[in-house]
Amino acid sequence: MREQFEQLRMHLWMVLHHRWTALGAAVLVCAIGWAGLETVKDRYQVDAKVYLDTKAALQPLFQGPNGAQTWSPQQSALLIKRTLLTRENIERVINETGLRAKVKSPEDLDKMVMSLAERIRVKRLMPAVDEEANSRNDTPADIYAISFEHTDRELALNVVKSVLDLFVERFSYLTETSTKEAAAFLDKEIAAYARNLGEAEERLKQFKLDNPGVLLGANGQSYSQRVEALQSELEAAKISLREAEFRAAALRVQIQNMAASRVPVSVGGAAPGQTALDQQIAAAESRLSELLLNYTEQHPDVIGLRRQLAEMKEQKKKGLDVPATGAPVVFAPATDTSGARLLLTEAEARAAAMKEQIALKEQQLLNLKPLAETVPKVEAELARLNRDYEVIKATYAELVHRRETISLSAGAQSAGGDSMFKVIEAPRLPLVPVGPQRELLTTAVFLAALALGTGLGWMRAQSRPTFYTRNQLAAVSGIPVLGAITMNWSVMEVARRQFGMLLFGLVVLALLGAYVGVLMHNGYDIKPLIKTIVEPFRMIQA
């Protein structure tokens, strides 16, 4: 740290040794720089602000039926700027502001048009926050600023006024023209889409007529739904068949058990010469005849009675009968089986019906199998036709909605007059320039002069190297310095040196005074600066 301090002190001595060179360079740079700033003309800016409800004016042309916005405020600002700053409009501004007198050739006119197009600024500032805008719309409208800078403030004012007049004129024309053109365009599109919608409906209807059995069944079911329904019905019919067959088998077993339990029954008196077996055979044959009147040969009672009749005839052949002594006797079932036989008949009838239903369902499934490859193609084509129809229908509805919105917007414009456009801040003649920033430039020239003078003094010291301290001499020579001889100045030399330092200080103060004077000349208030400089001294005295 000590070495760095010594280096800094040595460099300061070097600059002070050539202080008049440094001060002269600083004074020369300040004089040239400040004089050059005086030749730079002040630039004045004229602004105008207008309120423009771009959402109400332009958004209805580009808004869908669901409220989705396809027109952004940035796009509206760009459209207005491009429409306003056309070559035709800028030439009109040149003619109205008297700039035409400065044009000597077509090349000059082109340059002036390009220059004005770049320097005239039209930009969107922010959403409007006035109560009138908010009362008309949930989304506030926009505020646009028109600005122009020039060294002639009268000319800047005239340019902004001319552009503002163009803004009002072109905006009204743009809104009216855009509304009419959009309405005519939408009318054409609506008519075209109406025809497309009718054609799509006709194609869809004809396709359904050409594929009546493939697309939907009698109850409106699709192919897959019909197959699933038939399979479900087939499974249900098979389950019902198994239940009916199980019930019929159970009833047959029950009837056989009831028929096996028999009791003897007397049937009339004995005829002359008849044996007991003859009486029983006659009674059994009579009973068999009665049964055959109501049942078939496969009936359990019929089968049992025939077996019993065969046994009795076998006994008669063997001579095992005895003369009849009374009324003939026959063995009859101990329990009435008519109720069980009725239930058996119902179960058999239900089983037969289920078999027919199963056969019908299986046949229907077989009939649907050939359609397995055709139906997906037909359904895909139907889906495509439906999709095309829905797209055309949605587009048609959106166009109709836009057309209605444009009509309502045009009606609102006619009823509201100029409520969508209003000049918020009219252009005024500026009194204070916006440029150049003379205070900053003056300070920059002063600091640059100080830096340049200091650098020049240091460079001159480098060109004529001098040892200012014993440490510097020892460091350069590498020889220890034992001591130094102090210069013994004469009285006149001391006075001359003191006068030189006084004169140097006065010139430095004069340069500072010139800097302050230039700041005051440029309209800068130096009171805060003086207060900032004096305040530390007051604190020290306190």
KAVENLIN-V103220 format. One line per field, one symbol per residue. phi: phi as a letter, one per 30 degrees, with the letter a starting at -180 (. if undefined). A space follows every 10 residues. Layout:
phi=???
//
This chain:
phi=.ddddddddd dddddddcdd dddddddddd dddddddddd ddccccbbbb cbdddddcde dbbdddiddc bcdddddddd ddddcddddd ddddddcidd dddcaedddd dddddddddd cbbddaddbd ddddddbdcd dcccccbaca dcdddddddd ddddddeddd dddddddddd dddddddddd dddddddddd dddddddddd bddddbddci dddddddddd dddddddddd dddddddddd dddddddddd dbbdbdbicd ddidcddddd dddddddddd dddcbcddde dddddddddd ddddddddic cbedcaddbb dcedbdcddd dddddddddd dddddddddd dddddddddd dddddedddd dddddddddd dddddddddd dddddddddd ddddddicdd baddbddbdd ccdcaddddd dddddddddd dddddddddd dddbdbccbd dddddddicd cdabcddcdd dddddddddd dddddddddd dddddddddd ddiddceddd ddddeddddd dd
//
